[in-house]
């Protein structure tokens, strides 16, 4: 009987671990300005579930591209260099404004993320730091999107807590419970 109780407790513990997972399969992060203005981002942090590592770093295999640079020194790679938050020109600043402007970060591999933090510009023009965010998997399927995340504050940052996607399906839980009940009945018949 004690072995069945142990099996039930271990199974429930495993299920609770799955329920605390982050957004799975993220390959690409696209950020736009909510107000159709210039994009100015000094750093993006994509926090990996379980490790807390920043996967939006060039040193972690991430790459960045954008619609254009305001100057040669304000390129998209400034948003993934780990040096922010900083002011212009040590940040990404798009060369145009409007709905077609974006910063795209491609992670080194599909990953599970807990949160995404975006740091805006620390100097002037902080009212521009309101973002629309889109997260895609490696098949270009939209996993998550949200609008009007504001970094217009003293920290010049916004953190987005991402939804959990690794929650067991009810059918899987039901099958596990039936299997455990069967083990219990078989054990009782032996006794």
N, C-alpha and C positions, 0 to 999 in steps of 0.2 A: 504494500500500500504506500509506503514511503517513497518508493521509486516512481510511482505514478504521480504523487504530489510534486516530487522534484521535476518530473517531466512537464507537468502543467505549469509550474512556476517558471521554468526555463523558457517554455513556449510563449507565455505571456510577456516575459521580459524581452524576448526577441521581437515580438509584435510592437511593443512600446518603443523599441529602438527604431524600427522602421517608421513609426508615426512621427518621429522628430526629424526626418530627413528634409533636405531643401529641394529646390527646383532642379530636377535632373535633366541632363542632356544638353545643357547650354553650350553653344558653340560660338555664337555671335551676339554682340551687343551693339545696338544702333541707338544713338542719341541725337535728338533734334531740339531746336529751340521752340518752346510752346508758343511764343509770341511772334514767330516768323522773323526773328532778328538774327544777328550774328551769333555763332556758337563760340563760346569762350569757356574752355574747360582746362583746368590746371592739372587735374589728376582724376583717374577713375580707379576704384578699388572693387574688385570682384572677389568676395570672401567665399572660399571653398568650405563646404559642409564638412564638419569633423576636424579639420586641420586649422582653420582660420587663415590659411595662406591666401595671399593676394594673387589670383591667377591672371589679372589684367596687367601684368608687368611684361615688358619685353624680355626680361631675364627669365620669366616663366614660360616663354615661347609665344606670347601674344604679339600680334601685329596690329597696327592702326592705320587707317586711311580716312580721308575726309574729302570734302568737295573742293578744297583749295585753301591756301594759306594766306593770311593777311600780309605776312612777310616771310622771307626764307627761314627765319629763326622760330616762327610760331607754327611749326609743323605738327601733324597728328601724333607723332611719336612722343611728343612732350607730355601727352596725357597718360602715358603708360611707362614713364621712366622712373617712377618712385620718388621723384624729387619734389612733388607738390605738397601742399598748395602754394602756388607762386603767382606773381602778376605777369602781365605782358612785358616782354616778349617770350618769357620762359613757360609757355603754355600753348595749347592749341587755340588758334583764333581763325575762324573761317574768313575767306576773302569776300564773301557775299552774305546777303541776308535773304531769308525767305524759306518757304516750305521745302525746297529741294536741298537745303544745306543739311549736312549730317557729319557726325563722327562715328566711324564703325571700328569696333575692336573685335578681332577674331582670336579666340582663345587657342592655346596650343593643342588642345584636344577637348572633346565633349566633356563637360564637367557638371558637378552638382554644386549649386551655389546657395548660400544662406541669405546673402544680402549684396547690395550694390550701393557704393557710395560715390557721389559725384561732387567734386570740388570745383566751384566756379572761380571767377577772377577775384583776386584779393585786393586789387586797386579800384579803379573807377568802374563805372557801368555795371554794378552788381545787380541792378534791376533786370538785366538781360538773362540772369542765371535761373531760368525756369525751363525745365526740360520735359520732353516726352521721351519715353524709353520703350524699346522693343527688344525682346530676347528671342533668339531663334535657335533651333537645333541644327544639326549638320545637313538636314534635308530641306533647309529654309522654311520649316514650319514654325509658325509663331507659337511660342510657349507662354509668353507673358507680355503684356503691354500696359502702360499707364501714362497718364498725362498730368502736366502741370506740377511736377515735383520741383519745389522751390528751394534754391540754395541762396536766396536773397535774405541772409541773416548774418550775424556777427562771425560765425564760423565759415561762411561762404561754402557750405556743404549741405547735402541732403543724403540721408541713408534710406534705402528702400528695402524693407524686409520682404523677401520673396516667399511665395506660397510653397507649402510642402506638396510633393507629388509622389512620394514613395510610401503611400499608405496602402496596406494590404486590402485587396478586394474582399467584400463580404463573403463571396463564395470560397475563397481560400481559407478564411477564418472558420467558416462552417465545416469545411472538409477536415481541418485540423482538429476541431472540437469533436467531430464524429470519430476520427481516428483515435483520439485520446480516450473517448468513452468506450470504444471497442477494446482498447488495451485494458481498461479497467474491468470490463466484463470478463474478458479472457482470464485475467488474473484471479478474479473471484471464483470462476469455475474450477481453476486448479486447486484453490484452497478448499 
